[in-house]
């Protein structure tokens, strides 16, 4: 065996372990990039103001303080002199949960019915209707914010839970329809036809046959809708002032004349991250399958 052949064989044998090492490094960089802000937020939420101002930063809080969490969930918040009262913050959590949950139910329920109609009913120009539905989602929020504000003002929906629910549902509905259209197209129509032969109506077929088969897709769009409504900030900032503030807006108000209270903002962020994390863990079996299965046509 010549020297060139030996070198080629050695390089070929080396490629596989090097590929694994490179792949592992890429994954490690991605994981670090995703988790680093969350870890720093957790550290900041239990760090003292002096430790937060320290340079270089103190990665392990010593001592760790839980006073911010206690102040936000109890009535005794005078020690920290909170810019936003604890009652206001707790009310914002309830508002976010109410708005996100109701928006999810409306968007998924309406989107499932619309997607089923697009897939199974003979609607003239269905492709153009789908494109028109998606085109609404392509418009930037800044383009829609003034017409929406004037419309909600005329209807008396500013600073109300109902106003946020209506706006969020309308904004999320196009994406929900598009995801579910792809998912419903992957479900064979034979089962629906068999159910209709047995006497089921089109609506009963949707409820008894299609929706149980589409549970992973429904779970995926439900998680997507809840997280989008929970994390939305800009429209909540414009359309609310006092009665219907969401947690994203309440966190930004942790400021005083001396500047932003970074520790309180981090604490509010950690509290606000708990419901999405619980939801993602509970529905993790369906999220990946629901988002990928719809892209495979049977």
PAKOL-300697 format. One record per residue (C-alpha): residue in three letters; x, y, z. Coordinates in nm, 2 decimals. Example, Ala and Ser with C-alpha at 12.3 -4.5 7.8 and 13.67 -1.06 7.14 Angstrom:
2
<mike ALA | c1 1.23 | c2 -0.45 | c3 0.78>
<mike SER | c1 1.37 | c2 -0.11 | c3 0.71>
//
This chain:
298
<mike UNK | c1 0.00 | c2 0.00 | c3 0.00>
<mike UNK | c1 0.14 | c2 0.33 | c3 -0.11>
<mike UNK | c1 0.18 | c2 0.63 | c3 0.12>
<mike UNK | c1 -0.10 | c2 0.82 | c3 -0.05>
<mike UNK | c1 -0.34 | c2 0.53 | c3 0.00>
<mike UNK | c1 -0.24 | c2 0.50 | c3 0.37>
<mike UNK | c1 -0.30 | c2 0.87 | c3 0.42>
<mike UNK | c1 -0.64 | c2 0.85 | c3 0.24>
<mike UNK | c1 -0.74 | c2 0.56 | c3 0.46>
<mike UNK | c1 -0.63 | c2 0.73 | c3 0.77>
<mike UNK | c1 -0.82 | c2 1.05 | c3 0.68>
<mike UNK | c1 -1.14 | c2 0.84 | c3 0.60>
<mike UNK | c1 -1.12 | c2 0.67 | c3 0.94>
<mike UNK | c1 -1.07 | c2 1.00 | c3 1.11>
<mike UNK | c1 -1.37 | c2 1.17 | c3 0.95>
<mike UNK | c1 -1.63 | c2 0.98 | c3 1.15>
<mike UNK | c1 -1.51 | c2 1.07 | c3 1.50>
<mike UNK | c1 -1.43 | c2 1.43 | c3 1.39>
<mike UNK | c1 -1.78 | c2 1.46 | c3 1.25>
<mike UNK | c1 -1.93 | c2 1.34 | c3 1.59>
<mike UNK | c1 -1.71 | c2 1.59 | c3 1.78>
<mike UNK | c1 -1.80 | c2 1.88 | c3 1.55>
<mike UNK | c1 -2.17 | c2 1.79 | c3 1.57>
<mike UNK | c1 -2.15 | c2 1.78 | c3 1.95>
<mike UNK | c1 -1.98 | c2 2.12 | c3 1.96>
<mike UNK | c1 -2.25 | c2 2.27 | c3 1.74>
<mike UNK | c1 -2.52 | c2 2.13 | c3 1.96>
<mike UNK | c1 -2.35 | c2 2.25 | c3 2.27>
<mike UNK | c1 -2.32 | c2 2.61 | c3 2.12>
<mike UNK | c1 -2.69 | c2 2.60 | c3 2.03>
<mike UNK | c1 -2.80 | c2 2.48 | c3 2.38>
<mike UNK | c1 -2.58 | c2 2.74 | c3 2.55>
<mike UNK | c1 -2.72 | c2 3.02 | c3 2.33>
<mike UNK | c1 -3.07 | c2 2.92 | c3 2.41>
<mike UNK | c1 -3.03 | c2 2.85 | c3 2.78>
<mike UNK | c1 -2.78 | c2 3.12 | c3 2.88>
<mike UNK | c1 -3.03 | c2 3.41 | c3 2.90>
<mike UNK | c1 -3.27 | c2 3.20 | c3 3.10>
<mike UNK | c1 -3.00 | c2 3.09 | c3 3.34>
<mike UNK | c1 -2.88 | c2 3.45 | c3 3.39>
<mike UNK | c1 -3.24 | c2 3.56 | c3 3.45>
<mike UNK | c1 -3.27 | c2 3.29 | c3 3.72>
<mike UNK | c1 -2.95 | c2 3.40 | c3 3.88>
<mike UNK | c1 -3.05 | c2 3.77 | c3 3.87>
<mike UNK | c1 -3.38 | c2 3.70 | c3 4.03>
<mike UNK | c1 -3.22 | c2 3.58 | c3 4.35>
<mike UNK | c1 -2.92 | c2 3.81 | c3 4.35>
<mike UNK | c1 -2.89 | c2 4.12 | c3 4.57>
<mike UNK | c1 -2.88 | c2 4.47 | c3 4.40>
<mike UNK | c1 -2.52 | c2 4.50 | c3 4.50>
<mike UNK | c1 -2.43 | c2 4.16 | c3 4.33>
<mike UNK | c1 -2.62 | c2 4.27 | c3 4.01>
<mike UNK | c1 -2.41 | c2 4.58 | c3 3.99>
<mike UNK | c1 -2.08 | c2 4.40 | c3 4.06>
<mike UNK | c1 -1.82 | c2 4.36 | c3 3.78>
<mike UNK | c1 -1.73 | c2 4.09 | c3 3.69>
<mike UNK | c1 -2.08 | c2 3.94 | c3 3.76>
<mike UNK | c1 -2.13 | c2 3.70 | c3 4.04>
<mike UNK | c1 -2.24 | c2 3.37 | c3 3.89>
<mike UNK | c1 -2.33 | c2 3.20 | c3 4.21>
<mike UNK | c1 -2.54 | c2 3.44 | c3 4.43>
<mike UNK | c1 -2.40 | c2 3.46 | c3 4.78>
<mike UNK | c1 -2.62 | c2 3.51 | c3 4.96>
<mike UNK | c1 -2.93 | c2 3.43 | c3 4.75>
<mike UNK | c1 -3.24 | c2 3.64 | c3 4.83>
<mike UNK | c1 -3.60 | c2 3.53 | c3 4.78>
<mike UNK | c1 -3.75 | c2 3.86 | c3 4.90>
<mike UNK | c1 -3.86 | c2 3.96 | c3 4.55>
<mike UNK | c1 -4.07 | c2 3.64 | c3 4.50>
<mike UNK | c1 -4.21 | c2 3.68 | c3 4.85>
<mike UNK | c1 -4.30 | c2 4.05 | c3 4.79>
<mike UNK | c1 -4.48 | c2 3.98 | c3 4.46>
<mike UNK | c1 -4.70 | c2 3.70 | c3 4.61>
<mike UNK | c1 -4.77 | c2 3.85 | c3 4.95>
<mike UNK | c1 -4.93 | c2 4.17 | c3 5.07>
<mike UNK | c1 -4.62 | c2 4.27 | c3 5.26>
<mike UNK | c1 -4.42 | c2 4.44 | c3 4.98>
<mike UNK | c1 -4.33 | c2 4.76 | c3 5.16>
<mike UNK | c1 -3.97 | c2 4.65 | c3 5.22>
<mike UNK | c1 -3.88 | c2 4.65 | c3 4.86>
<mike UNK | c1 -4.08 | c2 4.96 | c3 4.77>
<mike UNK | c1 -4.22 | c2 4.80 | c3 4.45>
<mike UNK | c1 -4.29 | c2 5.04 | c3 4.16>
<mike UNK | c1 -4.59 | c2 4.82 | c3 4.07>
<mike UNK | c1 -4.80 | c2 4.69 | c3 4.36>
<mike UNK | c1 -4.81 | c2 4.31 | c3 4.42>
<mike UNK | c1 -5.19 | c2 4.31 | c3 4.36>
<mike UNK | c1 -5.13 | c2 4.47 | c3 4.01>
<mike UNK | c1 -4.87 | c2 4.21 | c3 3.92>
<mike UNK | c1 -5.09 | c2 3.92 | c3 4.03>
<mike UNK | c1 -5.38 | c2 4.07 | c3 3.84>
<mike UNK | c1 -5.16 | c2 4.08 | c3 3.53>
<mike UNK | c1 -5.08 | c2 3.71 | c3 3.57>
<mike UNK | c1 -5.45 | c2 3.63 | c3 3.59>
<mike UNK | c1 -5.52 | c2 3.85 | c3 3.29>
<mike UNK | c1 -5.25 | c2 3.68 | c3 3.08>
<mike UNK | c1 -5.38 | c2 3.34 | c3 3.18>
<mike UNK | c1 -5.74 | c2 3.42 | c3 3.10>
<mike UNK | c1 -5.66 | c2 3.59 | c3 2.77>
<mike UNK | c1 -5.41 | c2 3.32 | c3 2.65>
<mike UNK | c1 -5.64 | c2 3.03 | c3 2.75>
<mike UNK | c1 -5.95 | c2 3.19 | c3 2.59>
<mike UNK | c1 -5.76 | c2 3.29 | c3 2.28>
<mike UNK | c1 -5.63 | c2 2.93 | c3 2.24>
<mike UNK | c1 -5.98 | c2 2.78 | c3 2.27>
<mike UNK | c1 -6.12 | c2 3.02 | c3 2.01>
<mike UNK | c1 -5.83 | c2 3.00 | c3 1.77>
<mike UNK | c1 -5.80 | c2 2.62 | c3 1.78>
<mike UNK | c1 -6.18 | c2 2.56 | c3 1.77>
<mike UNK | c1 -6.24 | c2 2.80 | c3 1.48>
<mike UNK | c1 -5.92 | c2 2.72 | c3 1.30>
<mike UNK | c1 -6.00 | c2 2.34 | c3 1.31>
<mike UNK | c1 -6.35 | c2 2.40 | c3 1.16>
<mike UNK | c1 -6.21 | c2 2.63 | c3 0.89>
<mike UNK | c1 -5.92 | c2 2.40 | c3 0.80>
<mike UNK | c1 -6.16 | c2 2.10 | c3 0.78>
<mike UNK | c1 -6.38 | c2 2.30 | c3 0.54>
<mike UNK | c1 -6.08 | c2 2.40 | c3 0.33>
<mike UNK | c1 -5.96 | c2 2.04 | c3 0.30>
<mike UNK | c1 -6.29 | c2 1.84 | c3 0.26>
<mike UNK | c1 -6.55 | c2 2.07 | c3 0.11>
<mike UNK | c1 -6.55 | c2 2.17 | c3 -0.25>
<mike UNK | c1 -6.50 | c2 2.54 | c3 -0.21>
<mike UNK | c1 -6.43 | c2 2.74 | c3 -0.54>
<mike UNK | c1 -6.09 | c2 2.90 | c3 -0.54>
<mike UNK | c1 -5.98 | c2 2.74 | c3 -0.21>
<mike UNK | c1 -5.61 | c2 2.79 | c3 -0.29>
<mike UNK | c1 -5.66 | c2 3.16 | c3 -0.33>
<mike UNK | c1 -5.86 | c2 3.18 | c3 -0.01>
<mike UNK | c1 -5.58 | c2 3.01 | c3 0.18>
<mike UNK | c1 -5.33 | c2 3.25 | c3 0.03>
<mike UNK | c1 -5.55 | c2 3.54 | c3 0.12>
<mike UNK | c1 -5.57 | c2 3.40 | c3 0.48>
<mike UNK | c1 -5.20 | c2 3.38 | c3 0.50>
<mike UNK | c1 -5.15 | c2 3.73 | c3 0.35>
<mike UNK | c1 -5.32 | c2 3.88 | c3 0.66>
<mike UNK | c1 -5.05 | c2 3.72 | c3 0.88>
<mike UNK | c1 -4.78 | c2 3.87 | c3 0.66>
<mike UNK | c1 -4.88 | c2 4.23 | c3 0.74>
<mike UNK | c1 -4.66 | c2 4.39 | c3 1.01>
<mike UNK | c1 -4.83 | c2 4.47 | c3 1.34>
<mike UNK | c1 -4.73 | c2 4.83 | c3 1.30>
<mike UNK | c1 -4.95 | c2 4.86 | c3 0.98>
<mike UNK | c1 -5.25 | c2 4.72 | c3 1.16>
<mike UNK | c1 -5.22 | c2 4.88 | c3 1.50>
<mike UNK | c1 -5.38 | c2 5.22 | c3 1.42>
<mike UNK | c1 -5.69 | c2 5.07 | c3 1.24>
<mike UNK | c1 -5.73 | c2 4.82 | c3 1.52>
<mike UNK | c1 -5.70 | c2 5.09 | c3 1.79>
<mike UNK | c1 -5.97 | c2 5.30 | c3 1.62>
<mike UNK | c1 -6.19 | c2 5.00 | c3 1.58>
<mike UNK | c1 -6.16 | c2 4.89 | c3 1.94>
<mike UNK | c1 -6.21 | c2 5.25 | c3 2.06>
<mike UNK | c1 -6.53 | c2 5.28 | c3 1.86>
<mike UNK | c1 -6.65 | c2 4.94 | c3 2.00>
<mike UNK | c1 -6.55 | c2 5.02 | c3 2.36>
<mike UNK | c1 -6.31 | c2 4.73 | c3 2.38>
<mike UNK | c1 -5.99 | c2 4.93 | c3 2.48>
<mike UNK | c1 -5.84 | c2 4.81 | c3 2.81>
<mike UNK | c1 -6.07 | c2 4.51 | c3 2.83>
<mike UNK | c1 -6.00 | c2 4.13 | c3 2.84>
<mike UNK | c1 -6.25 | c2 4.08 | c3 2.55>
<mike UNK | c1 -6.07 | c2 4.33 | c3 2.33>
<mike UNK | c1 -5.73 | c2 4.15 | c3 2.37>
<mike UNK | c1 -5.90 | c2 3.81 | c3 2.32>
<mike UNK | c1 -6.06 | c2 3.93 | c3 1.99>
<mike UNK | c1 -5.74 | c2 4.08 | c3 1.86>
<mike UNK | c1 -5.52 | c2 3.79 | c3 1.95>
<mike UNK | c1 -5.77 | c2 3.53 | c3 1.81>
<mike UNK | c1 -5.79 | c2 3.72 | c3 1.48>
<mike UNK | c1 -5.41 | c2 3.75 | c3 1.46>
<mike UNK | c1 -5.34 | c2 3.38 | c3 1.53>
<mike UNK | c1 -5.62 | c2 3.23 | c3 1.33>
<mike UNK | c1 -5.44 | c2 3.24 | c3 0.99>
<mike UNK | c1 -5.14 | c2 3.04 | c3 1.12>
<mike UNK | c1 -5.36 | c2 2.79 | c3 1.30>
<mike UNK | c1 -5.56 | c2 2.73 | c3 0.98>
<mike UNK | c1 -5.25 | c2 2.68 | c3 0.77>
<mike UNK | c1 -5.10 | c2 2.43 | c3 1.01>
<mike UNK | c1 -5.42 | c2 2.23 | c3 1.05>
<mike UNK | c1 -5.49 | c2 2.23 | c3 0.67>
<mike UNK | c1 -5.16 | c2 2.06 | c3 0.62>
<mike UNK | c1 -5.23 | c2 1.82 | c3 0.90>
<mike UNK | c1 -5.59 | c2 1.73 | c3 0.79>
<mike UNK | c1 -5.46 | c2 1.67 | c3 0.44>
<mike UNK | c1 -5.24 | c2 1.39 | c3 0.58>
<mike UNK | c1 -5.54 | c2 1.21 | c3 0.73>
<mike UNK | c1 -5.69 | c2 0.96 | c3 0.48>
<mike UNK | c1 -6.05 | c2 1.04 | c3 0.39>
<mike UNK | c1 -6.16 | c2 0.67 | c3 0.40>
<mike UNK | c1 -6.24 | c2 0.68 | c3 0.77>
<mike UNK | c1 -6.46 | c2 0.99 | c3 0.73>
<mike UNK | c1 -6.64 | c2 0.83 | c3 0.44>
<mike UNK | c1 -6.70 | c2 0.51 | c3 0.64>
<mike UNK | c1 -6.84 | c2 0.72 | c3 0.93>
<mike UNK | c1 -7.08 | c2 0.91 | c3 0.69>
<mike UNK | c1 -7.20 | c2 0.58 | c3 0.55>
<mike UNK | c1 -7.28 | c2 0.48 | c3 0.91>
<mike UNK | c1 -7.50 | c2 0.79 | c3 0.94>
<mike UNK | c1 -7.27 | c2 1.06 | c3 1.07>
<mike UNK | c1 -7.31 | c2 1.41 | c3 0.94>
<mike UNK | c1 -7.02 | c2 1.62 | c3 0.83>
<mike UNK | c1 -7.00 | c2 1.79 | c3 1.17>
<mike UNK | c1 -7.02 | c2 1.46 | c3 1.36>
<mike UNK | c1 -6.75 | c2 1.32 | c3 1.14>
<mike UNK | c1 -6.53 | c2 1.61 | c3 1.23>
<mike UNK | c1 -6.59 | c2 1.57 | c3 1.60>
<mike UNK | c1 -6.59 | c2 1.19 | c3 1.63>
<mike UNK | c1 -6.33 | c2 1.09 | c3 1.37>
<mike UNK | c1 -6.11 | c2 1.37 | c3 1.24>
<mike UNK | c1 -6.03 | c2 1.56 | c3 1.57>
<mike UNK | c1 -5.93 | c2 1.25 | c3 1.76>
<mike UNK | c1 -5.69 | c2 1.15 | c3 1.48>
<mike UNK | c1 -5.56 | c2 1.51 | c3 1.46>
<mike UNK | c1 -5.49 | c2 1.53 | c3 1.84>
<mike UNK | c1 -5.11 | c2 1.58 | c3 1.79>
<mike UNK | c1 -5.17 | c2 1.86 | c3 1.54>
<mike UNK | c1 -5.43 | c2 2.02 | c3 1.77>
<mike UNK | c1 -5.20 | c2 2.00 | c3 2.07>
<mike UNK | c1 -4.92 | c2 2.16 | c3 1.87>
<mike UNK | c1 -5.13 | c2 2.46 | c3 1.75>
<mike UNK | c1 -5.28 | c2 2.49 | c3 2.10>
<mike UNK | c1 -4.93 | c2 2.53 | c3 2.25>
<mike UNK | c1 -4.83 | c2 2.77 | c3 1.98>
<mike UNK | c1 -5.14 | c2 2.98 | c3 2.03>
<mike UNK | c1 -5.11 | c2 2.99 | c3 2.41>
<mike UNK | c1 -4.74 | c2 3.09 | c3 2.40>
<mike UNK | c1 -4.80 | c2 3.35 | c3 2.13>
<mike UNK | c1 -5.08 | c2 3.51 | c3 2.33>
<mike UNK | c1 -4.89 | c2 3.48 | c3 2.66>
<mike UNK | c1 -4.57 | c2 3.64 | c3 2.53>
<mike UNK | c1 -4.73 | c2 3.91 | c3 2.32>
<mike UNK | c1 -4.63 | c2 4.26 | c3 2.43>
<mike UNK | c1 -4.68 | c2 4.53 | c3 2.17>
<mike UNK | c1 -5.06 | c2 4.51 | c3 2.12>
<mike UNK | c1 -5.11 | c2 4.46 | c3 2.49>
<mike UNK | c1 -4.91 | c2 4.78 | c3 2.56>
<mike UNK | c1 -5.11 | c2 4.98 | c3 2.31>
<mike UNK | c1 -5.46 | c2 4.85 | c3 2.39>
<mike UNK | c1 -5.44 | c2 4.84 | c3 2.77>
<mike UNK | c1 -5.38 | c2 5.10 | c3 3.04>
<mike UNK | c1 -5.49 | c2 4.97 | c3 3.38>
<mike UNK | c1 -5.77 | c2 4.71 | c3 3.39>
<mike UNK | c1 -5.64 | c2 4.45 | c3 3.14>
<mike UNK | c1 -5.26 | c2 4.47 | c3 3.17>
<mike UNK | c1 -5.08 | c2 4.15 | c3 3.09>
<mike UNK | c1 -4.77 | c2 4.02 | c3 3.26>
<mike UNK | c1 -4.55 | c2 4.13 | c3 2.98>
<mike UNK | c1 -4.66 | c2 4.49 | c3 3.02>
<mike UNK | c1 -4.65 | c2 4.47 | c3 3.40>
<mike UNK | c1 -4.29 | c2 4.36 | c3 3.40>
<mike UNK | c1 -4.18 | c2 4.67 | c3 3.20>
<mike UNK | c1 -4.33 | c2 4.89 | c3 3.48>
<mike UNK | c1 -4.07 | c2 4.77 | c3 3.73>
<mike UNK | c1 -3.89 | c2 5.10 | c3 3.69>
<mike UNK | c1 -3.84 | c2 5.40 | c3 3.92>
<mike UNK | c1 -3.70 | c2 5.75 | c3 3.88>
<mike UNK | c1 -3.36 | c2 5.59 | c3 3.95>
<mike UNK | c1 -3.39 | c2 5.35 | c3 3.66>
<mike UNK | c1 -3.50 | c2 4.99 | c3 3.59>
<mike UNK | c1 -3.51 | c2 4.74 | c3 3.87>
<mike UNK | c1 -3.33 | c2 4.46 | c3 3.69>
<mike UNK | c1 -3.38 | c2 4.21 | c3 3.98>
<mike UNK | c1 -3.75 | c2 4.26 | c3 3.98>
<mike UNK | c1 -3.77 | c2 4.23 | c3 3.61>
<mike UNK | c1 -3.58 | c2 3.91 | c3 3.62>
<mike UNK | c1 -3.81 | c2 3.78 | c3 3.90>
<mike UNK | c1 -4.12 | c2 3.88 | c3 3.70>
<mike UNK | c1 -3.97 | c2 3.70 | c3 3.39>
<mike UNK | c1 -3.91 | c2 3.39 | c3 3.59>
<mike UNK | c1 -4.27 | c2 3.39 | c3 3.72>
<mike UNK | c1 -4.40 | c2 3.45 | c3 3.37>
<mike UNK | c1 -4.19 | c2 3.17 | c3 3.23>
<mike UNK | c1 -4.34 | c2 2.90 | c3 3.46>
<mike UNK | c1 -4.68 | c2 2.85 | c3 3.28>
<mike UNK | c1 -4.52 | c2 2.81 | c3 2.93>
<mike UNK | c1 -4.26 | c2 2.57 | c3 3.07>
<mike UNK | c1 -4.53 | c2 2.36 | c3 3.24>
<mike UNK | c1 -4.73 | c2 2.36 | c3 2.92>
<mike UNK | c1 -4.44 | c2 2.26 | c3 2.70>
<mike UNK | c1 -4.34 | c2 1.97 | c3 2.93>
<mike UNK | c1 -4.70 | c2 1.85 | c3 2.95>
<mike UNK | c1 -4.75 | c2 1.85 | c3 2.57>
<mike UNK | c1 -4.39 | c2 1.77 | c3 2.45>
<mike UNK | c1 -4.51 | c2 1.43 | c3 2.32>
<mike UNK | c1 -4.74 | c2 1.60 | c3 2.07>
<mike UNK | c1 -4.55 | c2 1.92 | c3 1.97>
<mike UNK | c1 -4.28 | c2 1.77 | c3 1.75>
<mike UNK | c1 -4.51 | c2 1.51 | c3 1.60>
<mike UNK | c1 -4.79 | c2 1.76 | c3 1.54>
<mike UNK | c1 -4.57 | c2 2.01 | c3 1.36>
<mike UNK | c1 -4.39 | c2 1.75 | c3 1.14>
<mike UNK | c1 -4.66 | c2 1.50 | c3 1.05>
<mike UNK | c1 -4.87 | c2 1.77 | c3 0.88>
<mike UNK | c1 -4.58 | c2 1.82 | c3 0.63>
<mike UNK | c1 -4.60 | c2 1.45 | c3 0.51>
<mike UNK | c1 -4.88 | c2 1.39 | c3 0.26>
<mike UNK | c1 -5.02 | c2 1.03 | c3 0.26>
//
